[in-house]
Amino acid sequence: AANVALVARKVIWRLCRVIDKTCISPTSQLEQHIMWDDIANLARYLLMLSFNNSLDVARHLPYLFHIVTFLVCAGPVSMRASTHGLVINIIHSLCTCTKPVFSEEALRVLRLSLDEFSLSKFYQLFGISNVHNAATTAFRSAHRVAGERWSAVDRSFITNSDKERLSLSSLEAITDALL
């Protein structure tokens, strides 16, 4: 358990640092940045670690929400579904964790949030409105062409019809729901 906590802390810290580095040479879209491969890989690690509260969500909640707000609507559908899945797992972990101890009212609000993030409204806000099953989509892997890196292929799946733009009001709605 101590190793899992250490790994989670390191992955969260590293992802925050990589995201911070994107401001040095900004691009119009995060997935066009040279650091995108690292961001996408680390975000997928976070999703894996988020199962069974291996992220120690209560301790890292501000950092996790910071990461989510940067990754909402970024990347291919599988990445956006992963970000949505991370949020679902964070809320689920808060509902089931033993520390801190939440009041019944707080647990009720968390369960309502869990239901709310499963609605089609939030699928649209996360840019996955055309997805029938976000959990399956998050784990769908791209076909690899010989000689290409996975991330380069994954990036090629982003088309105008696939990419849903995130408005500031949508980000505000997600942030309000997270708070």
C-alpha positions as CSV (number, residue, x, y, z in Angstrom):
1,A,0.0,0.0,0.0
2,A,2.9,2.4,0.7
3,N,4.3,1.8,-2.7
4,V,0.9,2.6,-4.4
5,A,0.6,5.8,-2.4
6,L,4.2,6.8,-3.5
7,V,3.5,6.0,-7.1
8,A,0.2,7.9,-7.1
9,R,1.9,11.0,-5.5
10,K,4.8,10.8,-8.1
11,V,2.4,10.5,-11.0
12,I,0.2,13.4,-9.8
13,W,3.2,15.5,-9.2
14,R,4.8,14.7,-12.5
15,L,1.5,15.4,-14.4
16,C,1.1,18.7,-12.7
17,R,4.7,19.6,-13.6
18,V,4.3,18.6,-17.3
19,I,1.0,20.6,-17.6
20,D,2.8,23.6,-16.1
21,K,5.6,23.3,-18.7
22,T,3.0,23.7,-21.5
23,C,2.8,27.4,-20.7
24,I,6.4,27.9,-21.7
25,S,5.6,27.3,-25.4
26,P,1.8,27.4,-25.7
27,T,-0.1,25.9,-28.6
28,S,-3.7,26.5,-29.7
29,Q,-4.7,23.1,-28.5
30,L,-3.1,21.1,-25.7
31,E,-2.9,17.9,-27.8
32,Q,-0.7,19.8,-30.3
33,H,1.9,20.5,-27.6
34,I,5.2,18.6,-27.6
35,M,4.4,17.5,-24.0
36,W,1.1,15.9,-25.0
37,D,2.4,12.4,-25.2
38,D,3.6,12.7,-21.6
39,I,0.3,14.3,-20.5
40,A,-1.8,11.6,-22.1
41,N,0.3,8.7,-20.7
42,L,0.4,10.1,-17.2
43,A,-3.4,10.8,-17.3
44,R,-4.0,7.2,-18.3
45,Y,-1.9,6.1,-15.4
46,L,-4.0,8.3,-13.1
47,L,-7.1,6.6,-14.4
48,M,-5.6,3.2,-13.6
49,L,-4.6,4.3,-10.2
50,S,-8.0,5.8,-9.5
51,F,-9.6,2.4,-9.2
52,N,-10.0,1.2,-5.5
53,N,-8.9,4.7,-4.3
54,S,-5.2,4.0,-5.0
55,L,-4.8,7.8,-5.6
56,D,-5.5,8.7,-2.0
57,V,-8.1,11.0,-3.4
58,A,-8.9,12.9,-0.2
59,R,-5.2,14.0,0.1
60,H,-4.8,14.9,-3.6
61,L,-8.2,16.2,-4.5
62,P,-7.1,19.8,-5.4
63,Y,-4.4,18.5,-7.7
64,L,-6.7,16.0,-9.3
65,F,-9.4,18.6,-10.0
66,H,-6.7,20.9,-11.4
67,I,-5.6,18.2,-13.8
68,V,-9.2,17.4,-14.8
69,T,-9.9,21.1,-15.6
70,F,-6.9,21.1,-18.0
71,L,-7.8,17.8,-19.7
72,V,-11.5,18.3,-20.2
73,C,-12.3,18.0,-23.9
74,A,-8.6,17.5,-24.8
75,G,-7.3,14.7,-27.1
76,P,-9.1,11.9,-28.8
77,V,-12.4,10.4,-27.6
78,S,-10.5,7.7,-25.6
79,M,-8.6,10.4,-23.7
80,R,-11.7,12.5,-23.0
81,A,-13.5,9.3,-21.8
82,S,-10.5,8.6,-19.6
83,T,-10.8,12.1,-18.1
84,H,-14.5,11.6,-17.5
85,G,-13.7,8.2,-16.0
86,L,-11.2,9.7,-13.7
87,V,-13.8,12.1,-12.4
88,I,-16.3,9.3,-11.8
89,N,-13.6,7.3,-10.0
90,I,-12.6,10.3,-7.8
91,I,-16.2,10.8,-6.7
92,H,-16.7,7.1,-6.1
93,S,-13.5,7.0,-4.0
94,L,-14.8,9.9,-1.9
95,C,-18.0,8.0,-1.4
96,T,-16.2,4.9,-0.2
97,C,-13.1,6.1,1.6
98,T,-12.8,5.8,5.3
99,K,-10.8,9.0,5.9
100,P,-12.0,11.6,6.0
101,V,-15.3,10.6,7.5
102,F,-18.2,12.4,5.7
103,S,-21.6,13.2,7.1
104,E,-24.6,11.5,5.7
105,E,-25.6,14.7,4.0
106,A,-22.2,15.0,2.4
107,L,-22.3,11.4,1.2
108,R,-25.8,12.0,-0.2
109,V,-24.4,15.0,-2.2
110,L,-21.5,12.9,-3.4
111,R,-23.8,10.1,-4.6
112,L,-25.9,12.7,-6.4
113,S,-22.8,14.0,-8.0
114,L,-21.9,10.5,-9.1
115,D,-25.3,10.2,-10.8
116,E,-25.1,13.7,-12.3
117,F,-21.7,13.0,-14.0
118,S,-23.2,9.9,-15.6
119,L,-25.9,12.0,-17.4
120,S,-25.7,12.8,-21.1
121,K,-25.3,16.5,-20.2
122,F,-21.9,15.8,-18.7
123,Y,-21.0,13.4,-21.6
124,Q,-21.5,16.5,-23.8
125,L,-19.5,18.7,-21.5
126,F,-16.6,16.3,-21.5
127,G,-16.7,16.0,-25.3
128,I,-18.0,12.4,-25.4
129,S,-21.6,13.0,-26.3
130,N,-21.4,10.5,-29.2
131,V,-20.1,7.7,-26.9
132,H,-22.5,5.0,-25.8
133,N,-20.3,3.6,-23.1
134,A,-17.6,5.9,-21.7
135,A,-15.9,3.2,-19.7
136,T,-15.4,1.0,-22.8
137,T,-14.3,4.0,-24.9
138,A,-11.7,5.0,-22.3
139,F,-9.9,1.6,-22.7
140,R,-10.3,1.4,-26.4
141,S,-6.8,1.3,-28.0
142,A,-5.9,2.7,-31.3
143,H,-4.6,0.6,-34.2
144,R,-0.9,1.0,-34.5
145,V,0.7,1.5,-37.9
146,A,4.2,-0.1,-38.2
147,G,6.9,2.4,-37.3
148,E,4.6,4.9,-35.6
149,R,4.4,5.6,-31.9
150,W,1.0,5.0,-30.2
151,S,0.5,8.6,-29.3
152,A,1.1,9.8,-32.9
153,V,-1.6,7.4,-34.1
154,D,-3.9,8.3,-31.3
155,R,-3.5,11.9,-32.2
156,S,-4.5,11.2,-35.8
157,F,-7.9,10.0,-34.6
158,I,-8.9,13.6,-33.8
159,T,-11.0,14.9,-36.6
160,N,-13.3,17.9,-36.8
161,S,-16.3,15.7,-36.4
162,D,-14.7,13.9,-33.5
163,K,-13.4,17.0,-31.6
164,E,-16.0,18.8,-29.6
165,R,-15.0,22.3,-28.5
166,L,-15.2,23.3,-24.9
167,S,-16.8,26.6,-24.1
168,L,-15.9,28.6,-21.0
169,S,-19.5,28.1,-19.7
170,S,-19.0,24.4,-20.1
171,L,-15.8,24.5,-18.1
172,E,-17.6,26.6,-15.5
173,A,-20.4,24.0,-15.3
174,I,-17.9,21.2,-14.8
175,T,-15.9,23.1,-12.2
176,D,-19.1,24.1,-10.3
177,A,-20.1,20.4,-10.2
178,L,-16.7,19.4,-9.0
179,L,-16.8,21.9,-6.1
